[in-house]
């Protein structure tokens, strides 16, 4: 007969301390391995997602720029107005042009460090790009006869220009003026405070022209419409007007670079790329394209260096991409989007001697 104490010991024996510690170590190793696998997988997921976001943001930013630059100069491709200062309701632009790279900061405040700004203008009317001739001296009420009054409608935004580039295009104190048509008859157009003169020209930009400023601000491609706000408001710290006027259209944009494509002669085609704005209206027809690069960045910062070298583009050395404005720029991945955009409306201009 077995003793009670022996039976109790046999059927109630448990794990020893060594066994418990071995099981604990094995369990901890399993947890560590699973966490490492999860961390690697999650990091790959974030990198893949971030790269996809950069791809989408860069493509969206480049599309927005292409859409507007292709229309640049529509409605006013003429030596009468190009290069002239233009008075808008809230600000006077130093120069009216189809597209300007890095216009004066008094017109477009600088964006993020080492990025370019753009100013694009175009109309929305089917009127003549060479303007409509004014055939009578405007009355004190702004009533004038024009060659084709049916080309105008009430509310159209119009620029009155001289018959040839005169002092208005060289003296910013006497700028051209953007004004709205208030009345139209079969033979006349009423345009108060326009500065129109007999034998001058009226350029009809339509009911909804666009004068758009583009800049990279706080890592976003932003746009400001001059006909809706004063885009010249300095974008300094704490300036809420600037933040409200500049609308983000694409996030995760690290840089914007642009160059004009010039033809050195009337028949050479584009053979020079730089950021030099044409010095006279007669040189604008030789500026046939814009070369643009948008550098998109994924939104996932890594603890390790991911980008060893600065991304490059087809631009010249003077417009190289520089990301040094952000101290930890090497901890992100980048994607460069670049294209050549034709300025299609300038070749329609009448030729003149530079």
C-alpha positions as CSV (number, residue, x, y, z in Angstrom):
1,X,0.0,0.0,0.0
2,X,1.3,3.4,-1.1
3,X,1.6,6.1,1.5
4,X,-0.6,9.2,1.3
5,X,2.4,11.5,1.2
6,X,4.0,9.7,-1.8
7,X,0.7,9.9,-3.8
8,X,0.3,13.5,-3.1
9,X,3.9,14.3,-4.2
10,X,3.4,12.3,-7.5
11,X,0.2,13.9,-8.7
12,X,0.9,17.5,-7.5
13,X,4.4,18.0,-8.9
14,X,4.7,21.4,-10.9
15,X,7.3,23.3,-13.0
16,X,10.6,24.0,-11.5
17,X,12.2,27.5,-11.4
18,X,14.6,26.5,-14.2
19,X,11.8,25.4,-16.5
20,X,9.8,28.6,-15.8
21,X,12.8,30.8,-16.6
22,X,13.6,28.8,-19.8
23,X,10.0,29.2,-21.0
24,X,10.1,32.9,-20.1
25,X,13.3,33.4,-22.1
26,X,11.8,31.6,-25.1
27,X,8.6,33.6,-24.9
28,X,10.6,36.9,-24.7
29,X,12.7,35.9,-27.7
30,X,9.6,35.2,-29.7
31,X,8.1,38.5,-28.8
32,X,11.3,40.4,-29.7
33,X,11.4,38.6,-33.1
34,X,7.8,39.4,-33.8
35,X,8.2,43.0,-32.9
36,X,11.3,43.3,-35.1
37,X,9.4,41.8,-38.0
38,X,6.5,44.1,-37.4
39,X,8.7,47.2,-37.2
40,X,10.5,46.3,-40.5
41,X,7.2,45.6,-42.2
42,X,5.6,48.8,-40.9
43,X,8.7,50.8,-42.0
44,X,8.4,49.3,-45.5
45,X,4.7,50.1,-45.5
46,X,5.3,53.7,-44.5
47,X,8.1,54.1,-47.1
48,X,5.9,52.6,-49.8
49,X,3.0,54.8,-48.8
50,X,5.2,57.9,-48.5
51,X,6.7,57.3,-51.9
52,X,3.2,57.0,-53.3
53,X,2.2,60.2,-51.7
54,X,5.2,62.0,-53.1
55,X,4.4,60.6,-56.5
56,X,0.8,61.9,-56.4
57,X,1.8,65.3,-54.9
58,X,4.5,65.9,-57.5
59,X,2.3,64.9,-60.4
60,X,-0.5,67.1,-59.1
61,X,1.9,70.1,-58.7
62,X,3.4,69.7,-62.1
63,X,0.0,69.4,-63.7
64,X,-1.3,72.6,-62.1
65,X,1.8,74.5,-63.4
66,X,1.5,73.1,-66.9
67,X,-2.2,73.9,-67.1
68,X,-1.6,77.6,-66.4
69,X,1.7,78.1,-68.1
70,X,0.4,76.7,-71.4
71,X,-2.2,79.5,-71.4
72,X,0.2,82.2,-70.4
73,X,-0.1,85.4,-72.4
74,X,-3.5,84.5,-73.9
75,X,-5.4,87.7,-74.8
76,X,-2.4,90.2,-74.6
77,X,0.4,88.8,-76.7
78,X,1.4,92.2,-78.0
79,X,4.3,94.6,-77.8
80,X,1.8,97.3,-76.6
81,X,1.5,95.7,-73.2
82,X,4.3,93.3,-72.5
83,X,6.8,94.8,-70.0
84,X,4.4,97.5,-68.9
85,X,3.6,98.1,-65.2
86,X,0.0,97.1,-64.5
87,X,-2.3,98.6,-61.9
88,X,-4.6,96.0,-60.3
89,X,-7.3,96.8,-57.8
90,X,-5.0,96.2,-54.8
91,X,-1.5,96.4,-56.1
92,X,0.6,97.6,-59.1
93,X,2.7,94.9,-60.8
94,X,6.1,96.0,-61.9
95,X,5.7,94.2,-65.2
96,X,3.0,92.4,-67.1
97,X,4.3,89.3,-68.9
98,X,2.9,85.9,-69.8
99,X,5.1,84.2,-67.1
100,X,7.9,85.6,-64.9
101,X,10.4,83.6,-63.0
102,X,11.3,85.1,-59.6
103,X,9.5,88.4,-60.1
104,X,10.4,91.2,-57.7
105,X,9.6,90.3,-54.1
106,X,7.4,93.4,-54.0
107,X,5.1,91.5,-56.3
108,X,5.6,87.9,-55.2
109,X,7.2,87.4,-51.7
110,X,10.0,84.8,-51.7
111,X,9.0,81.2,-50.8
112,X,11.1,78.6,-49.0
113,X,14.8,78.8,-49.2
114,X,16.4,77.9,-52.5
115,X,13.1,77.8,-54.4
116,X,11.8,79.8,-57.3
117,X,8.5,81.7,-57.6
118,X,6.4,82.2,-60.7
119,X,3.9,84.8,-61.8
120,X,1.5,83.6,-64.6
121,X,-1.1,85.8,-66.4
122,X,-3.7,85.0,-69.1
123,X,-7.1,86.1,-70.2
124,X,-10.4,84.2,-70.8
125,X,-11.8,86.1,-73.8
126,X,-11.9,85.3,-77.5
127,X,-10.9,88.8,-78.4
128,X,-7.9,89.7,-80.5
129,X,-4.5,89.2,-78.8
130,X,-3.3,92.4,-80.6
131,X,-6.1,94.4,-79.0
132,X,-9.1,96.3,-80.4
133,X,-8.3,99.8,-81.8
134,X,-9.9,102.8,-80.1
135,X,-11.2,105.0,-82.9
136,X,-12.3,108.1,-80.9
137,X,-11.1,110.1,-77.9
138,X,-12.8,108.7,-74.7
139,X,-15.3,111.1,-73.1
140,X,-15.0,112.2,-69.5
141,X,-17.5,109.5,-68.7
142,X,-15.2,106.9,-70.3
143,X,-17.3,106.3,-73.4
144,X,-15.2,105.5,-76.5
145,X,-15.7,104.1,-80.0
146,X,-13.8,100.9,-80.8
147,X,-13.4,99.0,-84.0
148,X,-15.3,95.9,-82.8
149,X,-17.5,96.7,-79.8
150,X,-19.3,93.3,-80.1
151,X,-16.1,91.7,-78.8
152,X,-16.8,93.2,-75.4
153,X,-19.4,92.4,-72.7
154,X,-20.3,94.2,-69.4
155,X,-18.0,92.9,-66.7
156,X,-15.1,92.0,-69.0
157,X,-11.7,93.0,-67.6
158,X,-9.8,95.2,-70.1
159,X,-6.4,96.8,-70.4
160,X,-6.1,100.0,-72.3
161,X,-2.7,100.5,-74.0
162,X,-1.0,103.0,-76.3
163,X,-0.6,102.3,-79.9
164,X,3.1,101.5,-79.4
165,X,5.2,101.0,-76.3
166,X,5.6,104.5,-74.8
167,X,6.4,105.9,-71.4
168,X,3.7,103.7,-69.8
169,X,6.0,100.6,-70.4
170,X,9.1,102.2,-68.9
171,X,7.8,104.4,-66.1
172,X,6.1,102.5,-63.2
173,X,4.5,105.7,-62.0
174,X,2.3,105.7,-65.1
175,X,1.2,102.1,-65.3
176,X,-1.5,100.6,-67.5
177,X,-4.7,99.8,-65.7
178,X,-7.0,96.8,-65.5
179,X,-10.6,98.0,-65.5
180,X,-14.0,96.5,-66.0
181,X,-16.4,97.3,-68.9
182,X,-19.5,99.0,-67.5
183,X,-21.6,99.4,-70.7
184,X,-21.6,98.3,-74.3
185,X,-23.6,99.7,-77.3
186,X,-23.4,98.7,-81.0
187,X,-20.7,101.3,-81.5
188,X,-19.2,102.2,-78.1
189,X,-17.7,100.7,-75.0
190,X,-17.7,102.4,-71.6
191,X,-14.6,101.9,-69.5
192,X,-14.1,104.4,-66.7
193,X,-10.6,105.1,-65.3
194,X,-8.9,103.1,-67.9
195,X,-6.3,105.4,-69.4
196,X,-7.5,104.7,-72.9
197,X,-6.5,107.1,-75.7
198,X,-7.5,107.5,-79.3
199,X,-5.6,105.2,-81.7
200,X,-4.6,103.1,-78.7
201,X,-5.8,99.5,-78.1
202,X,-8.1,97.8,-75.7
203,X,-7.1,94.2,-74.7
204,X,-10.0,92.2,-73.6
205,X,-9.0,89.6,-70.9
206,X,-12.6,88.4,-70.5
207,X,-14.7,88.1,-67.4
208,X,-12.4,85.8,-65.5
209,X,-8.7,86.5,-66.3
210,X,-6.1,84.9,-64.1
211,X,-3.0,86.5,-62.6
212,X,-1.5,83.7,-60.5
213,X,1.5,83.7,-58.2
214,X,3.1,80.3,-57.4
215,X,5.6,79.7,-54.5
216,X,6.7,76.8,-52.3
217,X,5.8,77.8,-48.7
218,X,6.3,75.6,-45.6
219,X,6.8,72.5,-47.9
220,X,3.7,73.1,-49.9
221,X,3.2,74.4,-53.4
222,X,0.8,77.3,-53.0
223,X,-1.0,79.6,-55.3
224,X,-2.4,83.1,-54.9
225,X,-4.9,84.8,-57.3
226,X,-4.2,88.5,-57.7
227,X,-7.8,89.2,-58.7
228,X,-9.0,87.7,-55.4
229,X,-6.3,89.0,-53.0
230,X,-3.2,91.1,-52.7
231,X,-0.6,88.5,-53.2
232,X,2.2,91.0,-52.6
233,X,1.5,91.0,-48.9
234,X,4.8,89.9,-47.3
235,X,4.7,86.4,-45.9
236,X,6.4,87.0,-42.6
237,X,6.0,85.0,-39.4
238,X,2.5,85.5,-37.9
239,X,1.1,87.2,-41.0
240,X,-2.4,85.6,-41.2
241,X,-3.3,87.4,-44.4
242,X,-0.4,85.7,-46.2
243,X,-1.6,82.3,-44.9
244,X,-5.1,83.0,-46.0
245,X,-4.2,84.3,-49.5
246,X,-1.8,81.6,-50.5
247,X,-3.7,78.4,-51.0
248,X,-1.9,75.0,-50.8
249,X,-2.5,72.8,-53.9
250,X,0.1,70.1,-53.3
251,X,1.8,69.1,-50.0
252,X,5.3,67.6,-49.6
253,X,7.0,69.8,-52.2
254,X,10.6,70.5,-51.3
255,X,11.6,72.7,-54.2
256,X,10.5,74.4,-57.4
257,X,13.0,75.4,-60.1
258,X,12.3,77.0,-63.5
259,X,14.2,78.4,-66.5
260,X,13.2,80.3,-69.7
261,X,13.9,78.7,-73.0
262,X,15.2,81.5,-75.3
263,X,16.1,81.5,-79.0
264,X,19.2,83.7,-79.7
265,X,17.9,84.5,-83.2
266,X,14.4,84.6,-84.8
267,X,15.1,81.2,-86.5
268,X,17.4,79.4,-84.2
269,X,14.8,77.7,-82.0
270,X,15.4,77.4,-78.2
271,X,19.2,77.2,-77.7
272,X,19.6,79.0,-74.3
273,X,18.1,78.1,-70.9
274,X,18.4,80.6,-68.1
275,X,16.4,82.7,-65.7
276,X,16.9,86.0,-67.5
277,X,13.6,87.7,-68.2
278,X,13.4,89.3,-71.7
279,X,14.6,92.9,-71.5
280,X,12.1,94.2,-74.1
281,X,8.7,93.3,-75.5
282,X,10.3,92.4,-78.9
283,X,12.3,89.6,-77.2
284,X,9.3,87.8,-75.7
285,X,8.4,86.0,-79.0
286,X,11.9,84.3,-78.7
287,X,11.0,83.0,-75.3
288,X,9.2,79.9,-76.4
289,X,9.1,77.6,-73.4
290,X,9.6,77.2,-69.7
291,X,11.6,74.3,-68.2
292,X,10.2,73.4,-64.8
293,X,11.2,71.0,-62.1
294,X,9.1,70.0,-59.0
295,X,10.8,68.1,-56.2
296,X,8.4,66.1,-54.1
297,X,9.4,64.6,-50.8
298,X,7.8,61.7,-48.9
299,X,6.3,62.6,-45.5
300,X,8.1,59.9,-43.6
301,X,11.4,61.0,-41.9
302,X,13.8,58.1,-41.3
303,X,16.4,58.0,-38.5
304,X,19.0,56.9,-41.1
305,X,20.4,58.7,-44.1
306,X,18.2,57.8,-47.1
307,X,19.4,60.4,-49.7
308,X,23.2,60.7,-50.1
309,X,23.2,63.2,-52.9
310,X,21.0,66.1,-53.9
311,X,18.5,65.2,-56.7
312,X,19.4,66.6,-60.1
313,X,17.4,67.9,-63.0
314,X,18.1,69.1,-66.6
315,X,18.5,72.7,-65.5
316,X,21.8,74.6,-65.6
317,X,24.2,74.8,-62.8
318,X,22.9,78.2,-61.8
319,X,19.5,76.6,-61.0
320,X,20.7,73.5,-59.3
321,X,18.4,71.9,-56.7
322,X,19.5,72.9,-53.2
323,X,17.8,71.3,-50.2
324,X,20.1,72.6,-47.5
325,X,17.4,74.9,-46.2
326,X,16.2,71.8,-44.2
327,X,18.8,70.5,-41.8
328,X,17.7,66.9,-42.0
329,X,16.9,66.8,-45.7
330,X,18.9,63.5,-46.1
331,X,16.5,61.6,-44.0
332,X,13.8,61.8,-46.6
333,X,13.2,60.3,-50.0
334,X,12.7,62.5,-53.1
335,X,11.2,62.3,-56.5
336,X,11.9,64.9,-59.3
337,X,9.2,65.8,-61.8
338,X,10.4,67.9,-64.7
339,X,9.0,68.9,-68.1
340,X,9.3,71.6,-70.8
341,X,6.1,73.6,-71.2
342,X,5.6,75.6,-74.5
343,X,4.4,79.2,-74.1
344,X,2.0,78.8,-77.0
345,X,0.6,82.3,-77.3
346,X,3.8,84.2,-77.9
347,X,4.6,83.1,-81.4
348,X,1.4,84.8,-82.6
349,X,2.9,88.2,-81.8
350,X,3.8,90.6,-84.5
351,X,7.6,90.8,-85.0
352,X,9.6,93.8,-84.1
353,X,13.3,94.7,-83.7
354,X,14.7,94.2,-80.2
